[in-house]
Amino acid sequence: MGERTIVIGVAGGTGSGKSTLVRKLQEAFSDAVTTLSHDYYYRAYPDLTYKERTKLNYDHPHSFETDLMIEQIRMLREGYRSNRPVYSFVEHNRLPETVRVIPSKVLIVEGILIFECEELRKLMDIKVFVDTDADIRLARRILRDVQNRGRSMKSVIRQYLETVKPMHDEFVEPSKRHADVIIPEGGFNSVAVQMLIENIKSLTRNN
């Protein structure tokens, strides 16, 4: 079975800088790291039309098939390969294909709501919360969704006001209390990132 995989949880609000932090960790550990995003596990809604799917609340914990993610993390920790889902933000639906994920020394689990679930938290060796001002997060979300996900600015702002912000206040922000480390500005905080990298290296050496 080999060494046990070290699981690093990276949570924080939309546009907080989680992806930048994850990228820095991926660069630091190279082939020894695997990443699973909670976004991969959005539920499939094959019976709904596209228009109906666009109206769903994607920022509530029930929007995710978290049980499947937990099952696959356990498999990876035990040295078994897994096939994760693929989700399309353009179609607002899960796609039929899957992606093979192989075990590695370090597994990064990333998402806005990963600290909300106690069973998921228990699988993590280090829990990191990326803390960034709301106005910066909104600006980043607008840029990302318009440029990469085919959304209009009006629809992004409407979604933010109707579901993203209320769900952030209800679920994401309170989950910060479960973090072991809080990093302001995420991957843009070079001092905190380097300290985190050294901490993870220490865990892998002692594993």
N, C-alpha and C positions, 0 to 999 in steps of 0.2 A: 504493500500500500504506500510506502514511502513517508515523507514528511507531511505533517498536517498543514493545510493551506491557511495562511493568515488572511482574515477577512477584514477589509477596511470599509466602513460605511461613510459615504459623503452625502450629506443632506444640506438643505437650504432652499430658500424661495426661488421661484422662477427668475432666471437672469442674474442670479447672485454671484456667479463665477465658479460654479461647480465643475463645469466642463473644462475650464482652464486649469483648475487644480488637478482634475483627473488626468489631463494631458501631461502635466508636469510629473505626476507620479508614474505615468506610463513611460515617459522618457527616462526616468531615474532607474526603473526596474526592467525596462526593455522586454525581452522574451519571457521574463519570470513573472509577468503580470497578465491577468485576464480581467476584463471589465464587463459587468452586467448592469444595465440601466433598468430601473423600474419601468421606464417608458416602453420597453419591449413587451411588457406584460399587461398593457391595456387590454381590456376585454374585447372580444369579437362581438359584433352586433349584425349578424348576417340577415336577420329578418327586418332590419330597419332600412329605410331609404337614406340616401346621402343627406338630404335635407333634414331628416329626423336625427341623424347622427351628429350633425353640426350643432344641434341644440342641446346635446347631452352635457352634463357637468363632468368634465374630465379632471377636475381638481379635488374630487372627493375620494376618500380611500376605497370606496366600493367600485370605483372605475377600474381598479387593477385586479388582476388575478394573482394576488400576492401569495396564495397557497402554492401555486405552481412555482413561483420564484423561490420560495423557501425550500421546496422539494429539490429543485435543481441546484441550489447552493449547497445543500447537504450532500448531494451526489458528488459535486466538485470537491468539497472538503474531504470526502472519503476516497478521492482519486479516480472517480468515474467520469466519463464524458457525458455531455448532456446536449440536447437540441433545444435552443431557446426560440421563442416566437419572434416574428418580424411584424412590426406595426408601421402602417403608412399614415403620416400626419396629413398628407394630401387627401387621401381617401377617407380618413377618420375610421379606419378599420384594420383588423389584423389580416395579414396576407397569408396565403396557403403555405408558403415555403417556411422552412426553419433554418437556423444557422448552428452548425456544430461548435460546441464550446469545449475546450480541453482544460484539464486541471493545470494549475500553476502554483508557484510558491506564494504569490500574492493575488488575492481576488478583491477587486474594487467593486463595491455595490453602491450605485449612485441613484438619487432621486429625491423629489421634494418631500415625499411622505414615508420614507423608509424607516424613520424613527418613530412613526405613529404606531407601528405594529410591534408589540412586545416579543412575539415569537421570532420575528425577523431580527430585532435588536440583539436577541440572545446569541445569534450566530456570529456577531461581529466582535473582533478583538479590539478595534479602535473605532470610535464613533466621532466623526468630524462634522461640525455644522458651519457652513459658510454664511456669514452675516454681512449683508450689504443693504444700504439705504433703499427704500422703496422706489424713489424716483429714478435711481440708476437702474434698478431691476426692470422697471417698466420700459425705460428707453431701450434696454438691451432686448427685451422680449419683442417689442415692436419691430426692431431691426431684424431679428432672427425670423420671426413669423412671416414678415413681408418678403424678405429676401429668399428664405429657404423653404417655406411651407406654403407658398402661394396664397397667402391671406391678404386682405385689404387692411389698411390702417384702421378704418372704421370698425371692422369686425374684431380686430385684435383688442382695441380699446374697450369695445362693448363687452367682450368676453372677460377682460380683466376686471371691469367694474362689477359685472354680474356674478361671476363665479371665482375667478382667480384670487382677487383680494379677499373676499369673504372667507374662502376656504383656507387661504394663507393665515388669516387671523384666527380661525377656529382650530386648524389642525397643524399647520407647518410651524408657526411661531411657538406654540406651546411645546412642540416636540424638541425644541432646543435644549430643554432641561435635561434631556437624556444624553446629551453629547459629552464626550470626554474632553474634547478640544473644540473651541470656537475660534474660527479664523476670519477676521474682518477682511472683506474683499477677496477671499478665496485665493485662487492661483496668482493673483496680482500681488499678494503679500509674500515677497520672496524670503523674508526671514522666517516666517511661520512655516512656509512650505519646506524649507531646508531642515527645520527642526522636526517636522513630521516625517520626512524621508529618513532621517537618522534614527528616529524612534522605530519605524517599520523595519529598517535594516537590523536593528538590535533584536527585534522580535524574531526575525527570520534566522538570525545566527543562533539564538537560544532555543529554536524550535526543535 
